[in-house]
Amino acid sequence: MDIEKLIEEFAMAFAKVLFNKEEKKSEKINIDQISSTDIFKIIFNKSFHRGDYSKAEDLIFHELENNNSTEVYEVASEFYNTLLKKSDEELNKRNFPRKEIYQGLDDIKRFKINL
């Protein structure tokens, strides 16, 4: 499978979940209209929902370093705040201890200053 087709499939799945939009067979998503932030969100959401919090965190910091925007900062903040609501048992099961959440919240502050 080529990367363009993979991105198109992610975009369709993302639109379906995020916007509650059903895919129509005759519609095609114009890949030129998808931003790097959209692609980040698609891959981030997939990692998060699979419970791969470490990968999701890595994606956040990669995107913040390359595209320090309010939108990406808000995704990061929401990520950590959502994890804070999870039990220690769930976090440990996913190899993401609570202290890493607090460290991440502290680390993202430097990106908010630069906005």
C-alpha positions, 0 to 999 in steps of 0.5 A: 500500500502506498503512503498516499492511499494510507493517508487517504484512508486515515483521513476518511476514518478521521472525518467519520469519527471526528465529524460523525460523517459517513463516507460516500463511495463517490466522494474523494478526499483531496489529499492536497487539502489535508494539512500536516496537523490533520495528519498528526491528529489522525495518527495521534488518535489512532495511537491514543485509542490503541492505548499506545500512550508513549507513541501518542506522546512522542507524536505530540512532541514531534509535532510541537517542535515542528508546528508549535500551534495553539491547536497542537498545544490544545491536543497535548493538554487534552491528552494529559488531562484525559490520562489524569482521569485514568486509574493507576492500574490502567496507566501502569498496564499501558506502561505510562506511569502517572509521574510521566503525565505530570512531567509531560504537562510540565514539558509542554508549558515551554511550547505555550510560552512560544505561541 
